[in-house]
Amino acid sequence: MTRVRRWLPGLLLVMPSIIAIAVFVYGMLGWNFRLAMTDRHDEISEGSFVGLENFVTLWDQKRWGISVDHAIVFTVVFVGGALALGWLLAFLMEKGIRGEGTFRAVYLFPMAISFVATGVVWRWLMNSGQDERAVGLNRLFDSLGLDFLQWEWFRNPDWGMAAMAIPAIWQMSGYVMALFLAGFRGVPEDLREAARVDGCTEWQVYRHIVLPLLRPVTLSALIILGHISLKVFDLIVAVSGKQIITDVPAVFMWVAVFDSHDPAKGATIASYIVLAVSVFVIPYLVWTLRKERRP
């Protein structure tokens, strides 16, 4: 009875959250996977169990392969760009520049904006019109006499998805900066001074002392950015709409469910997105739990 009295109040406190997560997260995930294993390709029929057939046949569709390739390009450019820019901004801020609070607020401000609002603004900035029809960034380049920098941006058939990652980098780099800045400030100054006394240059201090201690922060940022990029939807639709040239799995899923009225295909695509996100999240959770259990 003593043990029950200890853990029962806490259990009752969190029980509503446990039930809500069980029903609306894991319950919905289970329902989605169940739907993906049926042949319900319209909104009328009940559908029968077909196992993994939808998961296999999806790869025979050209649009699915295109959307996966686009997602990979977007993820690589977005994650790499946000990490690099966030680290650089944190490095500059860590030096204690004047007006640090103002700069920090300015860099973090884009994160307070939704991806939809960001997409609307950047759709104008990355307008593909050139010369007399130029607006946005192309207009700026034309005014500065840098015509060679005018580009098709997200309408480019080869590197359009790389350009699509620019608004996402602009929005999330401030958040990454905050993570790295906290990591920089968490490195004891005694370690840096000891390394300098031993004859290390400033570059060697960062390389051998600071950067290794930032690995947990880098991993956390990588996981957060990775799962955002794999399920990106609103930014893509706000910038370019549902075009093949910027198609990604989440947009393809929307088209399959609401335009083509194919619930099974949409559920299959959603299942692949969940599995892709799990590749990032689950190893990180396992690593975190093991780290917390270490004495």
Secondary structure, 3 states (H helix, E strand, C coil): CHHHHHHHHHHHHHHHHHHHHHHHHHHHHHHHHHHHCECCCCCCCCCCECCCHHHHHHHHCHHHHHHHHHHHHHHHHHHHHHHHHHHHHHHHHHCCCCCHHHHHHHHHHHHHCCHHHHHHHHHHHCCCCCHHHCCHHHHHHHHCCCHHHCCCHHHCCCCHHHHHHHHHHHHHHHHHHHHHHHHHHCCCHHHHHHHHHCCCCHHHHHHHHHHHHCHHHHHHHHHHHHHHHHCCCHHHHHHHCCCHHHCCHHHHHHHHHHHCCCHHHHHHHHHHHHHHHHHHHHHHHHHHHHHHHCC
